Every structure is written in C-alpha cells, then in structure tokens.
Amino acid sequence: MDRLPHTGVSTTSPSDLSPSRASLTTVAVVGLGTMGTGIAEILARAGREVIGIDIDESACRRAVTALEVATARAVHRERISERERTGILDRFRVSTDLRAAAGAELVIEVVPEDYDTKHEVFAELDTVVGPAAILATGTNALSVTRLAAESAHPERVLGLHFFNPAPAMRLVEIVSSVLTAPAAVEAVTALARDLGKEPVALGDRPGFVADGLLFGYLNQAAAMYEAKYAAREDIDAAMKLGCGLPMGPLALLDLIGVDTARTVLEAMYAASGDRLHAPAPILGQLAQAGLTGRKAGRGFYTYEAPGSGTIVADAATAEVGRSTEGARPVRAVGVAGSGTMASGIAEVFAKAGLEVVLAGRTPEKAAAAKARIGKSLKRSVSKGRMTEQAREQTLARITPADALDAFADVDLAVEAVAEDLVVKQELFRVLDKVCKPGAVLATTTSSLPVVACARATSRPQDVVGLHFFNPAPAMKLVEVVHTVLTADDVRATAHAVCAAVRKHPVDCGDRAGFIVNALLFPYLNNAVKMVQEHYATPDAIDAAMKLGGGYPMGPFELLDVVGLDVSLAIEQVLHREFREPGLAPAPLLEHLVAAGCLGRKTGRGFREYAKA
C-alpha cells in the first residue's frame, strides 16, 4: 500500500464531535505483532476493510503471510471457500505509515505495552483520522483514562481488549473511561458481537476483569516457586489437574511473556497498593536476564528454540517425579470416615487391588459407605468402564468396620473425617495406639496443619498428608504434604501409593492451602471484591474467566458449588498463616455466610437455585 498524503482533521469544535453509531466497516489495526495480526484476521473474515499498520516492514509481511496461511488452512478444512478466501485477502492492506489510517472509522492500537509509545500513536492519530472515528487501545494494564485525557478528543477513546489467540478466544473487554461517549461504546459493542465475540463492558482499572484476576494468581504462583515451596512442574500440574485449567500458571507466564506479566503487575500494584500485586522478584530477575519465556526460548522452563512451545529438559527437570526408592510396602489400607470423600478414597484403593478396611463411627455408617461405593461401581459397569466381575472383586476387598481397632494390620491408615483439628488429633491419637509399628499415617486435610496431627502421635515421622480431590475416583491429583518431621521413606511411600492407584502426586510442604487452595482461593476472594466494589457483576466476571481464561467454571459458579462457608474458612486459614492484608476475606463473603447464603446447598449464594 502506498504512503498516503497527510490528512488532518477539519476545524471542528469539541461539541460537534460525535463518535459513530454506525456499522464500523473500515478498521485500522496499529501494531502487527501476534495480537494485532489475529485481530486483523477476524476483522477481514467478518467483511471489514482492514488496514494493518506497523513501522516494521517485516512485521507487515509476516502479517500478510499469516493471513494467507490461516485462510489456506480454513479452505483445506472446508470452513471457507476459495472465493471467500480471496475476498478476505483482498480486504487486508498493510502500510508502514500511520497516515494510512486516515479513512478508518475505528483504529485499534496494539503496540507494545509502554505508555509513551501508545501516547505517541494516539497523538498522531488525532491529526490523521476524521472527527467521528473511534480510537481503541488494546492495553491490558495501562490507564485508558490517561490516554483519553491526553487525547485531543477524549470522548472517542476507549479500551478494546482482545485475548490471545484473538481468532479463537471469544471474550472482548470493552473499557470506558469517564470521558468515553456512549455512542462509541455502542458501536464497538455491536462490532464485537458481529465478530462472534462476547463483549463485556467495564470501567477503567488495571487488568480489567480477566487479567485483574489472572495476574494476581500468576504472581502468587511465581512467588511460590521462588520460595522453593514446590517444583515448577508440580505447581503447574496441581492447577491443571486440581482445577481443570488449560495451562499451569508458570507455563502460562512463559507464554504471555515474563516481561509483559511484570508490566501488568506493576500497573496493578500502583493502582491497588495490594502487596499480592507487587511483582514477585523472580519476574524482574528473569526479565532483566532476557529470560522472558517462550519468545526468548527460556523463562520458567527451557524451550527447544525461541518461539517454540516444546519444553526440553534442563537443570531443574531433576526435581520432577519424587523418588519412590526406599518406600515401605503397602498391601492393606485403612480409611477412617464414612462420608463422600472417605468412600471415594476407599474405592480408589480397592480398585487398585489393595485390601481396604473402611471404618465408620457405627456399623450402619460403615455399611452405608460401602453401599455408596457399590452404587458408584455399578455406574462404572453401566458405562462400560469395568466388568461386573471386576466390580464384585473390588467390593470384596472392602471390609466395613465400626472401630479403628480393625486397623491393627494395615500398612497405611488414611483419615477422612470432618475438617476439625480437635477431631483429627483425637483420631490420630487412636491410630497411634492401634496401628502396627511402621504403618504410615495419613491425613486428607485440605487446610489444617499436617504437623499438628503428627504431633498428636508418638511417631510424627510416620505422618504425611495425602490430599485427594473430590470426587476422589475421578480426580487425578493428590497433594503429598510432608512436614519437617516426615521421614524420607514415608514421603517416598506416599508417592509410591499414588502411583499404584494411578493418581498424579505433587510434592509440597506443610503450609496453609498447600498448592491448589493457596492459589485458588485468593483468586476467588479477589473476584468477590470486584463485585463488592461494584466494578462488575458475577455474570460478567464468570463470563470473562471462562471465555478469556479458559476456566471450566467462573469464580462465582465455583464458590456456590464449593460452599461459601467452606470458602470463607479456607480464606481465614490463609489470612491467619500468611498475615497478608490482601488475603483478608472479602466482607461481602462474610456477610453472605452470616446470612446463611452458602451456595447451592442452601439454594442461594451469589445466585439463587431451584429447590430439589
């Protein structure tokens, strides 16, 4: 595309300016990196005339090539015709001159996340585009309001935050400053819907919704790794398997770019003053060393080459897979408890061929727990996951009991009783007396200190945490929690048992929340704070995290499923242990619990539910 002559705006008073309400048919995209190229593609596919602008000629060429490749792939997969492909390519033009945007009705800026660079682009656009054109910034961290205020026409400036990869991700955050004209928001919202996206309208704050929640979580994961609390692979596996996330936090930081993440967090911390948003020092260290993630070939992980997503072994890889050498033999297991978790864990062990003693407080409770396992196994048979013979053999390995004395010959005793430290400590005192020397004693606690259970016995070296996730038969993750007193062979035994029952163990120390809850519940708490501060609705936040972050459930859906009382209790434990003001439970969460609105189990939490 040839350079266009300079086109200034006509002499117009500010009161005459009116950002277009009409369909935006010509759009300029400034900055043709990965995000800008993706945005250009979806606009051209949707029938818009697209002007791609980048000062780097090679970036312009790459953008054209990327569109050619993407559309050829779409033709091969029979998603578009060859004629449609030709139309898409014809609608995309590139230039190295910002003046090429002169005829655009909308300009989307996607240049590097640097305020001075963005301000320079907006200042020049003010002299290039017509008075009705809308100017959108793709920032996810910088102030839209500041960019608008320093623009010649602030009423036409807004934020338009796509998610990477733009063609695939459905969420678009539309961010208004207090100066933005409603007509501009309406026009861009209509465009987003026409592109097949889900627009979420928001006010201006660093990170908006999705990144505002996501980056705090990523920062805490980086700090967890920096403190050597858990291996990078264990942190990532825990969040993928325990929460159903598409990527672990450290791998995601490498994908986003460590330097980009640090920039976003700096902006969030400047606005919030919350120390949980202060970038973990390791982010600065990696960024300064040029180890910015996939794009550099190395970040938290090492990659096959710069830009590659293939992880290769490095010096830290030896941390993966805790050794099971020296593990004690485990042939018989005792499970104390008769609830859903206890019966699920007993089922897991029995399916793996281990003899199981399932102890309830009464014969009736123990029998009911075994019956629950029988129903679960029957469902597996009906779905073709196991044979009737295997079901009968599995049930035959489970012996119900009404007293812990039945644990006399077990090699591993697992408690799965109420999440009450006094109750658990009393149970461990009994296990200490009835279990044979050398038996491993395990607690399934998700929030209480494992060492407090260990100290209730005369053999704290034999005590370990085995935190299964609900439902135990289906969830692959087990957090193996060692205390400062846990013997090495006991830790090895826990990992060997997980392997035997086909679970994925992650190794961590004994501190509040372990890996999953320590990262998950501050994120949920921050979502509640957003609602409490009237920044966004539960529906908007849930949509943002599912569509923009790939989460299987939004935070408010998850809170209502987990139970607001359970969530509050875990938040309180985390706050007591770490003493971080940012971990203090959101008052709105406390108020809902006090009102008896506990989620689905009571019919009302953040939403109302029909009674069963």
Disulfide bonds with the S-S distance in Angstrom:
none
